Each structure stands twice: as C-alpha cells, then as structure tokens.
C-alpha cells in the first residue's frame, strides 16, 4: 500500500529541513569568523524567512493556483509550529512585540513564496 504525503506536508518538511541546514551552515561561520554575535537574531530571522519562502513557493508551484493563500497558510503553519516549540522549550522568549513581528515575517515570506511559486508553475494560466 503506497501512502503519499500531501504537498503541504512535503513542503513544510522541505522548509524545515532547509532552515535546519542553513542553521548548521551559519553556526560555524559565526563561530570561526570575525562576525559579531549580535547579528544572530538577524541571521535567525533571515533563515526563518528563507525556509518559509521556499515552503510557500514549493506548495504553490505544485498546485499551480491560489499562491498567496497557500503561501499564507504555510507561513501560518510554520509560525504555529515555532510557537509550540517555543512554549515547550522556553516560554519566556515570547513577547507581544516579537509575536507580532515573527507572525508578520512568516506571513510575508510565505505569501511572497506563494506568489513566486505560481509564476514558476507549469499550470499557471
């Protein structure tokens, strides 16, 4: 019996994997070079945006329609997973300002990725 995962789950997995790989690549770069550790939040946000962008682009390209909605939904799912993880590991990191900033970053990156995915799709009209 061949069970296939939905496109959304595959896209989410690929986005999480890309984020993890970028974290692994950036960590030694910061450690072994003269880059100051004060840029870590910026690099973290950039890695987050790239992972969500890729996720939204992949899902929208696969479906070929409703790119903005699909990108927003993938950004929201990514955000909810991060929020749950933050509650589990260290809930003191959650503040109203960071909550809104991260949510808007996730939605913007997912939406832009979804729009690009429609442009790259073979099914686009």
N, C-alpha and C positions, 0 to 999 in steps of 0.2 A: 504494500500500500504506500503510494507516493504522496506524502503530505507536503504541500508547498506553503511557505510563509507568505503573508500578504506583502505587497510592495511597501506599505508603510512600515512594517516591522523590519524589513530588509534595509530600507532607507535609514531608519533610526539606528539600526545596528552599525551600518556603514558610517554614519555621522559620529556615533560614539567611538568607534574604532579609529576614525581619523583624528578625533580630538585626543584620544589616548596616545596615538603615535606622535602627534605634534607636541604633546606634553613631554614625552620621552626624549624627543629631539631637542627641545628648547632647554630642558633642565641642564644638561651638560654644557650647553652653550653659555648659559648664565654663570654656571659654576666655574668654568675654566677660562673665561674671557674677562675682560675688564668691565663688562656690563654691570651696572649697579642693580642691586636687588629691588630698588624702588620701582623698577619697570615691570615687576612681576604681575601686579594687578592688570596693567595694560596688556601684557602678553597673554594673560589668562582670558581677558575679555576678547582679544583677537582670536585666540584658539577656539573659544566658545562660538564666536560669530562664524568662523570658517567651517566648523563642524556642522552647525545648523544650516548654513548656506548650502553646503554640499548635500545635506539630508533633504532639504526642500527642493533643490534642483533635481536630485535623483528621482524623487517621488513624482514631481510634476512632469519630468521628461518621460517617465514610464507610462503615466496616464494620458498625457497629451492634452489635458484640459483643466480648467479651474486652478491655474497655477498659484494665484495669490491666496486662495482659500486653502489649498493643500499645503502651501508653504507656511501660512499662519498656523495651521493645525499642527504641523511637525515642530514648529518653533515652540508652540504651547506645550506639546507633549514633552519635548526636550527640557523645557523650563520646569514642568511638574516633576520630572524625574530628578532634576538637580535639587529642587526644593525638598523633596522627600529625603534625598541623600543628605542634605544639609541638616534637616531636622534629626536624622538618625545620628550623625556624627558630631555636629556642634551647632546647636540651635542659636547660640549667642551671636553667630555671624549674620543673622537675619535682622535687618532693619528696614524701615519703611522706604527710605531713600534707595537703598541697594535693591530692595524688592522691585520697586518700580523701574529702576534703571535696567536691571537684568531682564525683567519681563519685556520691556520695550526693545532691548537689544535682541532678544530671542525672536520676537515677532518681526522686527525689521529684517533681520538676517534670513529668517525663514521665508518671508514674503518676497524679498529680492531674489532668493534662490529659486523660489517657485516661478517667478516671472521669467527668469533666465531659462529654467527647465522647459517652459513652454516654447521658448524660442529655439531651443536645441532639439525639440521633439520632432520626430518624423510625422507625427499625427496632427501637427498644428495645421490649421486652415490657412 
